[in-house]
Amino acid sequence: MAGGLVSLAISLLASCAHAADVSYVIQQAETGFFFGGGALYQHYAETRTNGTTLDAETGFIPSFTVGASGMTTNPQGGLYWRAAYTRASGSTNYSGYTLGGTPVQTTTANTISEFRGRLGDVFAVDHVLGVPAAVIPYLGLGFHHWTRNIDNGSGYGGIEQYSDGHIGIGLLGDIAVNRHWVLGLSVLEGYTVGAQIQSTLPFIVDTSTGQTGFYDTATHALGDRPYWDAGLKAIYVIDPTWRVYLRVRRTTFHYGASSATPIFSSANGAFIGYSQEPNSSTTQTLTTLGVAARF
């Protein structure tokens, strides 16, 4: 989908003007500090080598987003930029297995932090679409960190900390419906970069009771995998300073299976066994309602 929209944008840009001709309402909607709250819906699933689901967890996590964006204009062209930080903290529902292989349904405590940045060029397409509008191709960059604590530290799965960056090419389209409302659509296609997991795992010492013993930490590289997101927004410009907005963004990315890593006891150095992460996929839908002020 992202590739097709980018191709459409290229054909439009051949007859477009730069940002000096972009609607003032669009410039208002894209410039200023912003803050919003909402929820992040996350579906995470780990899969076996045959493609069947090993475990999964889903749920809504309360979140907030803060940041700033801008659109500068001059007769030679225009610059668009956006920087945002999002944090989500809460529980999701887990369905899987203990380390001993016993089926279990429980909850996972999650803390998710991410930073996203955009840098792009702005083109007016008013005379192409017949309404005040702009097309903005951009470079997207981001960093994501997720602390996953299955059953809130009971020992079912230990604590896992995922981290990754991403880089991609995106396209944003804005339409000024009237002097107050701006609607927008964005898509981005790219790859994760430097994905890894650090696991603090309990190891079963009594399989008859499922009791866990000492904890040890392992770090696994998870490879670079495809990354996509798509977003919708509605912005209401109240006056030259203030506006309110609703944003919905859907993100999909994958982690690759890690190689088997030998684990040694931190207590006495004894070999315990091997730790290995399976393939996984993550789908997130972030919904944010917020307010913004022009600087």
C-alpha positions in Angstrom: 0.0 0.0 0.0 2.8 2.4 0.9 4.6 1.8 -2.4 1.5 2.6 -4.4 0.8 5.9 -2.6 4.4 7.0 -3.0 4.1 6.3 -6.7 0.9 8.4 -6.9 2.7 11.2 -5.0 5.6 11.3 -7.4 3.2 11.7 -10.3 1.4 14.6 -8.5 4.6 16.3 -7.5 5.6 16.9 -11.1 3.0 19.7 -11.3 3.0 20.9 -7.7 4.2 24.1 -6.0 6.3 24.2 -2.9 5.1 25.1 0.5 5.0 28.9 -0.1 1.6 28.1 -1.7 0.3 25.7 1.0 -2.9 26.6 2.7 -2.4 28.7 5.8 -4.8 26.3 7.7 -2.6 23.3 6.9 0.5 25.2 8.1 -1.4 26.1 11.3 -2.4 22.4 11.8 1.2 21.2 11.4 3.1 23.7 13.6 3.4 23.8 17.4 3.7 21.8 20.6 1.2 19.0 21.3 0.1 16.7 24.1 -2.4 14.0 24.1 -3.7 10.9 25.9 -5.3 7.7 24.9 -4.7 4.0 24.5 -2.3 1.6 22.7 -3.9 -1.7 21.6 -1.1 -4.3 21.2 -1.3 -7.8 19.8 2.0 -9.7 20.2 2.4 -13.3 19.1 5.4 -15.7 19.1 5.4 -18.5 16.5 7.1 -21.9 16.2 9.2 -22.8 13.2 6.2 -24.5 11.5 4.2 -21.2 11.8 1.8 -22.2 14.6 1.3 -19.8 17.5 3.5 -20.5 20.6 2.0 -17.7 22.7 0.2 -14.4 22.4 -0.9 -11.4 24.3 -3.4 -8.6 23.6 -4.9 -5.7 25.3 -5.3 -1.9 25.7 -2.6 0.0 27.5 -3.1 3.6 28.7 -0.7 6.0 26.9 0.3 9.6 26.4 2.2 11.4 23.6 4.1 14.7 23.7 6.1 16.5 21.0 6.4 19.3 18.5 6.1 19.7 14.8 6.7 22.5 12.3 6.2 23.6 8.7 8.5 26.3 7.5 8.0 28.0 4.1 9.8 30.2 1.7 9.6 30.8 -2.1 12.2 28.2 -2.8 10.6 25.3 -0.9 9.3 24.1 2.4 10.4 22.0 5.3 8.2 19.7 7.5 9.4 18.1 10.7 7.9 16.3 13.6 9.3 14.8 16.8 7.1 12.8 19.3 7.6 10.7 22.4 5.0 8.1 23.4 4.8 6.1 26.6 2.3 3.4 27.5 2.1 1.5 30.7 -0.4 -1.2 31.8 -1.4 -4.9 31.6 -2.3 -7.2 28.7 -3.8 -10.7 28.6 -1.3 -13.5 28.1 -2.1 -17.0 26.7 0.8 -19.4 26.4 2.9 -21.8 28.5 5.2 -21.8 31.5 8.9 -22.7 31.0 7.9 -26.2 32.1 5.4 -26.5 29.2 2.2 -26.1 31.2 -0.6 -24.1 29.5 -1.3 -20.8 31.3 -3.4 -17.7 31.0 -2.4 -14.7 33.0 -1.5 -11.0 32.6 1.6 -9.2 31.5 2.8 -5.9 32.9 4.1 -3.7 30.0 6.0 -0.5 29.8 6.5 0.8 26.2 8.5 3.9 25.3 9.1 5.2 21.8 10.5 8.2 20.0 9.6 9.0 16.4 10.9 11.7 14.1 10.0 12.9 10.6 11.8 15.2 8.1 10.2 16.0 4.8 9.6 18.4 1.9 6.2 20.1 1.4 4.3 20.4 -1.8 0.9 22.1 -2.5 -1.5 20.2 -4.6 -4.5 22.5 -4.5 -4.9 22.8 -8.2 -4.6 19.1 -8.7 -7.3 18.0 -6.1 -9.5 21.2 -6.3 -9.2 21.8 -2.5 -6.4 23.2 -0.3 -4.1 20.2 0.1 -0.5 19.3 0.6 1.7 16.2 -0.1 4.7 15.7 2.1 7.2 12.9 1.3 9.4 12.3 4.4 12.1 10.3 6.0 10.9 8.5 9.2 13.1 7.4 12.1 12.3 5.9 15.5 13.4 4.0 18.6 11.2 1.6 20.5 11.7 0.0 23.9 9.3 -2.6 25.6 9.7 -4.1 29.0 7.6 -7.2 29.2 6.9 -8.8 32.6 4.8 -11.9 32.3 2.5 -12.5 35.3 4.1 -9.5 37.0 7.2 -11.3 38.1 5.7 -14.6 39.3 8.3 -16.6 37.4 6.3 -17.9 34.4 8.4 -16.1 31.9 10.7 -13.7 33.6 11.3 -10.1 32.5 12.1 -9.3 28.8 13.3 -6.0 27.5 12.9 -5.5 23.7 14.6 -2.6 21.9 14.9 -1.6 18.2 15.1 1.3 15.9 13.4 1.8 12.6 14.0 3.8 9.4 11.6 4.2 6.5 10.2 6.4 3.7 6.8 7.9 4.3 4.2 10.0 2.7 1.8 12.4 4.4 -1.3 14.0 2.8 -3.2 16.9 4.3 -6.6 18.3 3.1 -8.1 21.6 4.5 -11.8 20.9 4.4 -12.5 24.5 5.5 -10.8 27.1 7.6 -11.1 25.0 10.7 -10.8 21.3 9.8 -7.7 19.5 8.4 -7.8 15.8 7.6 -4.7 13.7 7.0 -3.4 10.3 6.0 0.1 9.0 6.3 1.9 5.8 5.4 5.5 4.6 6.1 7.4 1.5 4.9 10.8 0.6 6.2 12.8 -1.8 8.4 13.7 -2.4 12.0 17.3 -1.7 12.9 19.4 -3.3 15.7 16.5 -5.2 17.2 17.5 -7.2 20.3 16.1 -8.6 23.5 17.6 -8.9 27.0 15.9 -11.6 29.0 16.1 -12.2 32.8 14.8 -15.7 32.9 13.8 -18.0 35.7 15.0 -21.6 35.3 12.9 -24.5 36.6 14.6 -26.5 39.3 11.6 -28.7 40.3 9.4 -29.8 37.3 6.9 -31.4 39.6 6.0 -28.2 41.3 7.0 -25.6 38.7 9.0 -23.7 41.3 11.8 -21.6 39.8 15.3 -21.1 41.0 17.9 -18.5 40.2 17.6 -15.9 37.5 20.1 -15.3 34.7 20.3 -12.8 31.9 20.7 -13.4 28.2 20.9 -11.0 25.3 19.7 -12.0 21.8 19.9 -10.2 18.4 16.6 -10.4 16.6 17.6 -9.2 13.1 16.3 -6.5 10.8 12.7 -7.1 9.6 10.0 -5.2 7.7 8.2 -2.3 9.4 5.0 -0.5 8.4 2.7 2.1 9.8 -0.4 4.0 8.6 -2.2 6.8 10.3 -5.3 8.9 10.1 -5.9 12.3 11.8 -8.5 15.0 12.2 -7.4 18.4 13.4 -9.7 21.3 14.4 -8.0 24.7 14.4 -9.8 26.8 17.0 -7.9 30.0 16.5 -4.4 31.1 15.3 -2.9 29.6 18.5 -4.9 26.6 19.6 -6.2 23.4 18.0 -7.4 19.9 19.1 -6.8 16.7 17.3 -7.6 13.0 17.1 -5.0 10.6 15.7 -5.1 6.9 15.0 -1.9 5.0 14.0 -1.5 1.3 13.2 2.0 -0.2 13.2 3.1 -3.7 12.3 6.6 -5.1 12.7 8.4 -8.4 13.2 11.3 -9.8 15.2 13.4 -12.7 13.8 14.3 -15.9 15.7 17.6 -15.7 17.6 20.4 -18.2 17.7 20.7 -20.5 20.7 22.7 -18.8 23.4 24.4 -20.8 26.2 23.4 -19.6 29.7 25.6 -19.9 32.7 24.7 -19.4 36.4 25.6 -16.0 37.7 26.0 -17.7 41.1 28.6 -20.3 40.4 29.3 -20.2 36.6 27.7 -23.6 36.0 26.2 -24.3 32.5 22.4 -24.2 32.8 21.2 -24.7 29.2 20.4 -22.7 26.1 18.1 -19.7 25.6 16.5 -18.9 22.3 13.9 -16.5 21.1 11.3 -17.5 18.5 10.0 -15.5 15.5 7.4 -13.0 16.6 5.0 -10.3 15.2 3.6 -7.2 16.8 0.6 -5.1 15.7 -0.1 -1.9 17.6 -3.0 0.6 17.2 -2.4 3.9 19.0 -5.4 6.2 19.5 -4.7 9.7 20.8 -6.9 12.7 21.6 -5.0 15.9 22.3 -4.5 19.6 22.2 -1.8 21.7 20.5 -0.5 25.3 20.6 1.4 27.1 17.9 4.8 28.5 18.7 
